[in-house]
Amino acid sequence: MKQPLAYVHPDAKIADNVVIEPFVSIDRDVVICEGTRIGSGVTILPGTRIGKNCNIFPGAVIGAIPQDLKFRGEYTTVEIGDNNTIREMVTLNRGTASKGKTVIGNNNLLMAYVHVAHDCIIGSNIILGNNTQLAGEVVVDDWAIVSAMSGIHQFCHVGSHVMIGGGSLVRKDVPPFIKASREPLSYVGINSIGLRRRNVSNDKIREIQDIYRYIYQKGLNTTQAIEIIEAEMPASQERDEILLFIKDSKRGIIHGYLPD
């Protein structure tokens, strides 16, 4: 259903039951799937793909070209999955030649004024708090929560089930299953409440705690901690996810908290 005061380019592919409110602008080369609602004043630019049952609130701008001086007009996209809530004034930029696309998974909540820059990969079941800003090529894994007013440096990786405190500056990678806060951003414990809400057993939570004690609380460097964990702790999905994340980190992981 399109309001008469909305503009939809004739080449856009819009499912029949998409709701388009007044003063929306939808350009060419846009695909919007069933059940999605586009709020008043939203601008959707070429290269945008939006899945099913998304709710996009007034003023959002989706598919603008990257704010990257290396961008040379190459064809890229922004691809949004199903069941996402995108609140007021969110901006989601297209990719560049680096990855070719910016990706938003399923079941995410992007609160007001969130910015997701070029080539970011956002997983599913993620919350990005109000005014959180993601620079280019950031990766955020499933079930992470980034609290309001946080900024994430380009190329950083935020692991699954992470909880980042409000107003944080994320300059290094944040490994899975932990809470991170303070300045500079530091490990402050396991995200045990979030894990329990997702039906992770107490035994698994204790296993994760034991792993991070080696990494952050025994005075070991990262290489030493990994060697001991691999030698002394049995393989498991959680153990292997943590170790693979750390080994693959390009920027290095955040440090433990060191009191003044």
Residue frames as qw, qx, qy, qz and C-alpha x, y, z in Angstrom:
[[0.000, 0.889, 0.458, 0.000, 0.00, 0.00, 0.00],
 [0.452, 0.074, 0.037, 0.888, 1.61, 3.24, -1.18],
 [0.003, 0.767, 0.374, -0.522, 0.41, 6.66, -0.03],
 [0.519, 0.775, 0.276, 0.231, -0.09, 9.17, -2.88],
 [0.054, -0.975, 0.213, -0.027, 2.50, 11.53, -1.38],
 [0.683, -0.431, 0.521, 0.276, 5.26, 8.90, -1.56],
 [0.493, 0.686, -0.423, -0.326, 7.63, 8.50, -4.52],
 [0.777, -0.170, 0.599, 0.094, 8.48, 5.01, -5.76],
 [0.118, 0.517, -0.625, -0.573, 10.67, 4.59, -8.84],
 [0.847, 0.230, -0.086, -0.471, 8.94, 2.42, -11.44],
 [0.650, 0.384, -0.655, 0.046, 11.92, 0.03, -11.53],
 [0.234, -0.372, 0.732, -0.520, 11.79, -0.67, -7.77],
 [0.554, -0.134, -0.791, -0.224, 10.50, -4.13, -6.85],
 [0.291, -0.234, 0.504, -0.778, 8.05, -3.78, -3.98],
 [0.078, -0.228, -0.970, 0.033, 5.95, -6.66, -2.63],
 [0.222, -0.552, -0.551, -0.585, 2.19, -6.09, -2.74],
 [0.539, -0.728, -0.421, -0.046, 1.61, -5.82, 1.01],
 [0.495, -0.041, -0.228, 0.837, 4.48, -3.43, 1.81],
 [0.106, -0.907, -0.393, 0.109, 3.21, -0.30, 3.59],
 [0.470, 0.186, 0.062, 0.860, 4.75, 2.93, 2.33],
 [0.139, -0.771, -0.458, 0.419, 3.81, 6.05, 4.30],
 [0.304, 0.938, 0.145, 0.082, 3.72, 9.66, 3.01],
 [0.035, 0.942, -0.335, -0.013, 6.90, 11.46, 1.93],
 [0.782, -0.255, 0.512, 0.247, 8.89, 8.27, 1.43],
 [0.447, 0.736, -0.390, -0.328, 11.36, 8.25, -1.49],
 [0.810, -0.128, 0.560, 0.119, 12.29, 4.88, -3.00],
 [0.173, 0.678, -0.495, -0.516, 14.79, 4.98, -5.88],
 [0.806, 0.365, -0.393, -0.250, 15.53, 2.53, -8.67],
 [0.605, 0.283, -0.711, 0.217, 17.24, -0.83, -8.05],
 [0.309, -0.302, 0.616, -0.659, 15.51, -1.36, -4.70],
 [0.558, -0.177, -0.776, -0.236, 13.88, -4.60, -3.54],
 [0.329, -0.256, 0.533, -0.736, 11.49, -4.69, -0.56],
 [0.293, -0.095, -0.942, -0.132, 9.89, -7.98, 0.51],
 [0.455, -0.538, -0.598, -0.382, 6.55, -8.91, 2.06],
 [0.584, -0.651, -0.468, 0.123, 5.22, -7.41, 5.26],
 [0.485, -0.094, -0.163, 0.854, 7.70, -4.55, 5.58],
 [0.039, -0.921, -0.385, 0.042, 6.58, -1.09, 6.67],
 [0.493, 0.223, 0.029, 0.841, 8.36, 2.07, 5.52],
 [0.192, -0.723, -0.460, 0.478, 7.74, 5.08, 7.78],
 [0.247, 0.948, 0.197, 0.033, 7.18, 8.66, 6.71],
 [0.010, 0.950, -0.305, -0.063, 10.20, 10.50, 5.34],
 [0.762, -0.292, 0.514, 0.266, 12.38, 7.43, 4.82],
 [0.436, 0.742, -0.387, -0.331, 14.82, 7.59, 1.89],
 [0.831, -0.107, 0.533, 0.123, 15.82, 4.33, 0.22],
 [0.206, 0.770, -0.420, -0.434, 18.53, 4.61, -2.42],
 [0.806, 0.401, -0.380, -0.212, 19.78, 2.32, -5.24],
 [0.457, 0.361, -0.781, 0.225, 21.31, -1.01, -4.30],
 [0.381, -0.265, 0.602, -0.650, 19.10, -1.57, -1.25],
 [0.557, -0.124, -0.780, -0.256, 17.63, -4.99, -0.49],
 [0.365, -0.276, 0.508, -0.730, 15.16, -5.25, 2.41],
 [0.162, -0.060, -0.984, -0.032, 13.71, -8.55, 3.63],
 [0.412, -0.515, -0.656, -0.368, 10.36, -9.52, 5.11],
 [0.549, -0.716, -0.432, -0.014, 8.49, -7.96, 8.04],
 [0.466, -0.014, -0.227, 0.855, 10.93, -5.14, 8.71],
 [0.124, -0.904, -0.406, 0.045, 9.74, -1.94, 10.39],
 [0.503, 0.157, 0.023, 0.850, 11.62, 1.17, 9.28],
 [0.160, -0.772, -0.458, 0.410, 10.82, 4.30, 11.25],
 [0.299, 0.938, 0.167, 0.062, 10.63, 7.91, 9.98],
 [0.031, -0.949, 0.299, 0.093, 13.72, 9.64, 8.73],
 [0.749, -0.289, 0.521, 0.289, 15.96, 6.63, 8.12],
 [0.450, 0.747, -0.361, -0.330, 18.29, 6.78, 5.10],
 [0.809, -0.148, 0.564, 0.075, 19.23, 3.42, 3.62],
 [0.782, 0.375, 0.383, 0.318, 21.62, 2.72, 0.75],
 [0.120, 0.973, -0.151, -0.125, 23.49, 6.03, 0.56],
 [0.739, 0.503, -0.342, 0.289, 26.93, 5.84, -1.01],
 [0.769, -0.342, -0.301, 0.449, 29.83, 5.23, 1.41],
 [0.126, -0.984, 0.123, -0.030, 31.51, 8.06, 3.27],
 [0.780, -0.301, 0.381, 0.394, 34.84, 6.70, 2.06],
 [0.177, 0.806, -0.286, -0.487, 37.13, 8.70, -0.21],
 [0.228, -0.275, 0.865, 0.351, 38.29, 5.45, -1.88],
 [0.527, 0.482, 0.678, -0.174, 34.78, 4.87, -3.24],
 [0.076, -0.280, 0.508, 0.811, 34.78, 5.36, -7.00],
 [0.589, 0.244, -0.081, -0.766, 31.13, 4.76, -7.84],
 [0.183, 0.127, -0.959, -0.175, 31.40, 0.97, -8.11],
 [0.672, -0.294, -0.377, -0.566, 28.17, -1.04, -7.95],
 [0.165, 0.085, -0.855, 0.484, 27.55, -2.17, -4.38],
 [0.512, -0.498, -0.544, -0.440, 24.58, -2.99, -2.15],
 [0.234, -0.270, 0.655, -0.666, 23.19, -2.89, 1.37],
 [0.565, -0.138, -0.751, -0.312, 21.36, -6.11, 2.21],
 [0.364, -0.266, 0.509, -0.733, 18.92, -6.25, 5.13],
 [0.152, -0.086, -0.984, -0.039, 17.37, -9.50, 6.32],
 [0.418, -0.523, -0.616, -0.414, 13.97, -10.24, 7.89],
 [0.580, -0.681, -0.446, 0.033, 12.21, -8.95, 11.03],
 [0.481, 0.009, -0.218, 0.849, 14.48, -5.99, 11.63],
 [0.122, -0.919, -0.364, 0.092, 13.42, -2.84, 13.47],
 [0.500, 0.188, 0.056, 0.843, 15.25, 0.24, 12.20],
 [0.161, -0.773, -0.474, 0.390, 14.39, 3.29, 14.27],
 [0.215, 0.961, 0.160, -0.069, 14.34, 7.01, 13.53],
 [0.133, 0.935, -0.320, -0.080, 17.20, 8.60, 11.59],
 [0.776, -0.268, 0.509, 0.257, 19.27, 5.42, 11.23],
 [0.440, 0.756, -0.363, -0.323, 21.75, 5.58, 8.32],
 [0.828, -0.101, 0.531, 0.150, 22.94, 2.42, 6.55],
 [0.215, 0.740, -0.425, -0.475, 25.55, 2.90, 3.81],
 [0.916, 0.373, -0.118, -0.090, 26.30, 0.69, 0.83],
 [0.842, -0.295, 0.247, 0.378, 29.51, -1.29, 0.51],
 [0.140, 0.820, -0.419, -0.365, 32.67, -0.46, -1.43],
 [0.700, 0.463, -0.531, -0.118, 34.95, -2.50, -3.66],
 [0.124, -0.472, 0.802, -0.343, 36.42, -4.00, -0.47],
 [0.313, 0.078, 0.914, -0.245, 33.49, -6.34, 0.22],
 [0.105, -0.188, -0.701, -0.680, 30.85, -5.15, -2.21],
 [0.469, -0.566, -0.508, -0.449, 28.04, -5.00, 0.32],
 [0.189, -0.294, 0.578, -0.737, 26.93, -3.98, 3.77],
 [0.519, -0.220, -0.796, -0.221, 24.92, -6.73, 5.48],
 [0.411, -0.266, 0.463, -0.739, 22.33, -6.63, 8.25],
 [0.112, -0.033, -0.993, -0.033, 21.05, -10.06, 9.36],
 [0.437, -0.483, -0.625, -0.430, 17.68, -10.94, 10.93],
 [0.596, -0.652, -0.468, 0.027, 15.77, -9.93, 14.08],
 [0.484, 0.008, -0.240, 0.841, 17.92, -6.92, 14.90],
 [0.127, -0.921, -0.358, 0.087, 17.03, -3.68, 16.68],
 [0.472, 0.195, 0.017, 0.860, 18.89, -0.61, 15.48],
 [0.158, -0.762, -0.479, 0.406, 17.85, 2.25, 17.74],
 [0.250, 0.952, 0.176, -0.013, 17.57, 5.91, 16.78],
 [0.099, 0.937, -0.327, -0.072, 20.52, 7.63, 15.08],
 [0.784, -0.249, 0.502, 0.267, 22.58, 4.45, 14.64],
 [0.444, 0.751, -0.372, -0.318, 25.07, 4.66, 11.77],
 [0.846, -0.090, 0.491, 0.186, 26.36, 1.56, 9.99],
 [0.112, 0.745, -0.421, -0.506, 29.13, 2.41, 7.55],
 [0.679, 0.494, -0.437, -0.323, 30.30, 0.70, 4.37],
 [0.619, 0.300, -0.725, 0.028, 31.05, -3.04, 4.28],
 [0.362, -0.330, 0.672, -0.556, 29.93, -3.74, 7.85],
 [0.533, -0.103, -0.809, -0.227, 28.64, -7.23, 8.57],
 [0.418, -0.258, 0.466, -0.736, 25.96, -7.25, 11.28],
 [0.105, -0.038, -0.993, -0.029, 24.68, -10.66, 12.35],
 [0.465, -0.467, -0.564, -0.497, 21.28, -11.52, 13.84],
 [0.620, -0.643, -0.448, 0.042, 19.48, -10.87, 17.15],
 [0.496, 0.028, -0.198, 0.845, 21.68, -7.84, 17.79],
 [0.122, -0.926, -0.348, 0.078, 20.83, -4.58, 19.57],
 [0.457, 0.220, -0.027, 0.862, 22.66, -1.38, 18.65],
 [0.188, -0.689, -0.513, 0.477, 21.72, 1.33, 21.16],
 [0.206, 0.948, 0.239, -0.033, 20.79, 4.92, 20.38],
 [0.138, 0.952, -0.270, -0.043, 23.46, 6.90, 18.52],
 [0.749, -0.317, 0.504, 0.291, 25.87, 3.96, 18.24],
 [0.430, 0.806, -0.278, -0.297, 28.27, 4.59, 15.37],
 [0.862, -0.080, 0.438, 0.241, 30.00, 1.83, 13.38],
 [0.079, 0.716, -0.465, -0.515, 32.90, 2.76, 11.11],
 [0.698, 0.445, -0.413, -0.379, 33.71, 0.87, 7.92],
 [0.667, 0.253, -0.700, -0.007, 34.18, -2.92, 7.78],
 [0.345, -0.328, 0.669, -0.571, 33.12, -3.56, 11.38],
 [0.547, -0.114, -0.795, -0.237, 31.81, -7.07, 12.14],
 [0.435, -0.274, 0.507, -0.692, 29.27, -7.67, 14.91],
 [0.249, 0.002, -0.961, -0.120, 28.37, -11.29, 15.63],
 [0.497, -0.466, -0.608, -0.409, 24.99, -12.74, 16.66],
 [0.601, -0.638, -0.477, 0.061, 23.33, -11.77, 19.96],
 [0.444, -0.003, -0.242, 0.863, 25.72, -8.90, 20.72],
 [0.128, -0.911, -0.392, -0.004, 24.42, -5.78, 22.48],
 [0.442, 0.163, -0.070, 0.879, 26.21, -2.46, 21.99],
 [0.153, -0.732, -0.542, 0.384, 24.79, 0.11, 24.39],
 [0.238, 0.930, 0.265, 0.088, 23.95, 3.70, 23.52],
 [0.002, -0.976, 0.212, 0.051, 26.46, 6.35, 22.48],
 [0.733, -0.356, 0.478, 0.327, 29.20, 3.85, 21.64],
 [0.459, 0.775, -0.322, -0.292, 31.65, 4.18, 18.76],
 [0.891, -0.098, 0.406, 0.176, 33.35, 1.24, 17.02],
 [0.083, -0.682, 0.510, 0.518, 36.62, 1.80, 15.14],
 [0.731, 0.480, -0.318, -0.367, 36.93, 0.57, 11.57],
 [0.588, 0.335, -0.736, -0.007, 37.86, -3.10, 11.08],
 [0.276, -0.299, 0.742, -0.532, 36.94, -4.04, 14.66],
 [0.547, -0.132, -0.779, -0.276, 35.20, -7.34, 15.41],
 [0.468, -0.301, 0.462, -0.691, 32.64, -7.73, 18.21],
 [0.140, 0.070, -0.987, -0.048, 32.04, -11.35, 19.16],
 [0.504, -0.405, -0.627, -0.435, 28.78, -13.19, 19.79],
 [0.616, -0.613, -0.493, 0.044, 26.84, -12.69, 23.04],
 [0.421, 0.056, -0.262, 0.866, 28.97, -9.66, 23.97],
 [0.177, -0.893, -0.414, 0.010, 27.58, -6.83, 26.10],
 [0.453, 0.229, -0.068, 0.859, 29.30, -3.45, 25.63],
 [0.194, -0.635, -0.499, 0.557, 28.56, -0.69, 28.14],
 [0.246, 0.908, 0.331, 0.070, 27.14, 2.68, 27.14],
 [0.016, 0.979, -0.188, -0.080, 29.43, 5.40, 25.83],
 [0.779, -0.322, 0.419, 0.338, 32.22, 2.96, 25.00],
 [0.362, 0.771, -0.422, -0.309, 34.99, 3.56, 22.48],
 [0.930, -0.020, 0.362, 0.056, 35.77, 0.22, 20.84],
 [0.194, 0.823, -0.471, -0.250, 39.29, 0.31, 19.38],
 [0.015, 0.354, -0.932, -0.079, 40.17, -3.39, 19.56],
 [0.574, -0.121, -0.706, -0.398, 38.31, -6.66, 19.03],
 [0.515, -0.320, 0.469, -0.642, 35.92, -7.84, 21.76],
 [0.164, 0.118, -0.974, -0.105, 35.92, -11.65, 22.20],
 [0.536, -0.348, -0.595, -0.488, 32.69, -13.68, 22.53],
 [0.634, -0.465, -0.617, 0.023, 30.56, -14.08, 25.66],
 [0.464, -0.198, -0.403, 0.763, 32.01, -11.21, 27.69],
 [0.064, -0.950, -0.299, 0.068, 31.02, -7.85, 29.12],
 [0.565, 0.157, 0.020, 0.809, 33.19, -4.87, 28.20],
 [0.140, -0.949, -0.269, -0.088, 33.20, -1.41, 29.70],
 [0.507, -0.698, 0.062, 0.501, 35.44, 1.37, 31.15],
 [0.480, 0.865, -0.098, 0.113, 37.97, 3.56, 29.35],
 [0.355, 0.301, -0.669, -0.579, 40.01, 2.21, 27.72],
 [0.856, -0.053, -0.147, -0.492, 37.51, -0.53, 26.94],
 [0.008, -0.419, 0.878, -0.232, 38.30, -3.57, 29.07],
 [0.564, -0.195, -0.791, -0.136, 37.11, -7.04, 29.98],
 [0.308, -0.370, 0.432, -0.762, 34.86, -6.78, 33.07],
 [0.508, -0.047, 0.773, -0.378, 33.45, -10.31, 33.24],
 [0.094, 0.167, 0.916, 0.352, 31.28, -12.88, 31.50],
 [0.432, -0.085, -0.169, -0.882, 27.90, -11.89, 30.09],
 [0.003, 0.064, 0.977, -0.202, 26.31, -14.50, 32.33],
 [0.398, 0.412, 0.480, -0.664, 22.88, -12.86, 32.49],
 [0.516, 0.495, -0.325, -0.619, 22.63, -12.68, 28.70],
 [0.268, 0.245, -0.918, -0.161, 23.80, -16.27, 28.34],
 [0.172, 0.186, 0.881, -0.400, 21.24, -17.54, 30.86],
 [0.487, 0.474, 0.189, -0.709, 18.49, -15.67, 29.02],
 [0.584, 0.467, -0.499, -0.438, 19.51, -17.64, 25.93],
 [0.961, -0.146, 0.057, -0.229, 19.34, -20.95, 27.82],
 [0.523, 0.509, -0.628, 0.271, 23.09, -21.52, 28.11],
 [0.817, -0.421, -0.392, 0.046, 23.67, -23.96, 30.97],
 [0.431, -0.873, 0.225, -0.038, 25.50, -23.06, 34.17],
 [0.841, -0.206, 0.354, 0.353, 28.14, -25.66, 33.33],
 [0.601, 0.552, 0.249, 0.521, 28.85, -23.92, 30.02],
 [0.062, -0.954, 0.021, -0.293, 28.99, -20.53, 31.70],
 [0.665, -0.670, 0.300, 0.137, 31.53, -21.87, 34.23],
 [0.811, 0.133, 0.338, 0.458, 33.57, -23.30, 31.34],
 [0.353, 0.792, 0.142, 0.477, 33.61, -19.91, 29.63],
 [0.365, -0.911, 0.138, -0.133, 34.63, -18.24, 32.91],
 [0.816, -0.378, 0.318, 0.299, 37.50, -20.68, 33.32],
 [0.684, 0.440, 0.263, 0.519, 38.74, -19.92, 29.81],
 [0.136, 0.875, 0.039, 0.464, 38.73, -16.18, 30.39],
 [0.629, -0.759, 0.142, 0.096, 40.51, -16.54, 33.72],
 [0.782, -0.076, 0.304, 0.539, 43.53, -17.80, 31.77],
 [0.435, 0.619, 0.288, 0.587, 43.22, -15.00, 29.23],
 [0.037, -0.798, -0.063, -0.598, 42.63, -12.09, 31.61],
 [0.570, -0.749, 0.087, -0.325, 43.27, -12.98, 35.25],
 [0.932, -0.281, 0.062, 0.220, 46.39, -15.13, 35.57],
 [0.234, -0.825, 0.342, 0.384, 49.06, -12.70, 34.37],
 [0.664, 0.058, 0.624, 0.407, 49.64, -14.56, 31.10],
 [0.174, 0.404, -0.359, -0.823, 50.12, -13.05, 27.69],
 [0.768, 0.287, 0.019, -0.572, 47.64, -14.10, 25.00],
 [0.609, 0.406, -0.669, -0.131, 49.95, -16.69, 23.41],
 [0.049, 0.220, -0.883, 0.411, 50.65, -18.34, 26.77],
 [0.545, 0.095, 0.476, -0.684, 46.95, -18.38, 27.67],
 [0.773, 0.341, -0.255, -0.470, 45.99, -20.02, 24.38],
 [0.448, 0.361, -0.815, 0.060, 48.64, -22.71, 24.78],
 [0.135, -0.094, 0.829, -0.534, 47.45, -23.61, 28.27],
 [0.654, 0.211, 0.245, -0.684, 43.76, -23.59, 27.29],
 [0.731, 0.371, -0.462, -0.340, 44.42, -25.89, 24.35],
 [0.359, 0.305, -0.856, 0.213, 46.51, -28.23, 26.50],
 [0.019, -0.008, 0.810, -0.587, 44.36, -28.36, 29.63],
 [0.501, 0.280, 0.378, -0.727, 40.76, -27.72, 28.61],
 [0.482, 0.238, 0.822, 0.189, 38.72, -30.17, 26.50],
 [0.012, -0.067, -0.492, -0.868, 37.55, -29.02, 23.09],
 [0.196, 0.598, 0.714, -0.306, 34.03, -27.64, 22.96],
 [0.307, 0.732, 0.437, 0.424, 32.06, -25.33, 20.72],
 [0.215, -0.973, -0.083, -0.007, 32.51, -22.42, 23.15],
 [0.619, -0.555, 0.320, 0.455, 36.21, -23.02, 23.75],
 [0.581, 0.169, 0.521, 0.602, 36.93, -23.30, 20.05],
 [0.176, 0.867, 0.363, 0.291, 34.88, -20.19, 19.20],
 [0.347, -0.918, 0.075, 0.178, 36.85, -18.12, 21.71],
 [0.623, -0.389, 0.451, 0.507, 40.25, -19.43, 20.57],
 [0.514, 0.436, 0.529, 0.516, 39.45, -19.02, 16.86],
 [0.028, 0.965, 0.234, 0.114, 38.25, -15.46, 17.46],
 [0.424, -0.824, 0.232, 0.296, 41.47, -14.53, 19.27],
 [0.638, -0.142, 0.546, 0.524, 43.75, -16.22, 16.71],
 [0.410, 0.574, 0.531, 0.469, 41.95, -14.51, 13.82],
 [0.119, -0.923, -0.231, 0.283, 41.98, -11.06, 15.44],
 [0.588, 0.547, 0.084, 0.590, 43.69, -8.47, 13.25],
 [0.046, -0.803, 0.104, -0.585, 43.55, -5.55, 15.70],
 [0.268, 0.132, -0.766, 0.569, 44.19, -7.55, 18.86],
 [0.430, -0.609, -0.651, -0.141, 41.69, -8.11, 21.65],
 [0.271, -0.816, 0.080, -0.504, 40.78, -5.72, 24.45],
 [0.300, 0.316, -0.738, 0.515, 42.77, -5.94, 27.69],
 [0.489, -0.522, -0.676, 0.178, 41.64, -6.90, 31.17],
 [0.210, -0.913, -0.114, -0.330, 40.72, -4.17, 33.62],
 [0.610, 0.060, -0.409, 0.676, 43.67, -2.71, 35.46],
 [0.306, -0.880, -0.358, 0.063, 42.60, -0.63, 38.50],
 [0.191, 0.858, -0.197, 0.435, 44.31, 2.70, 39.15]]
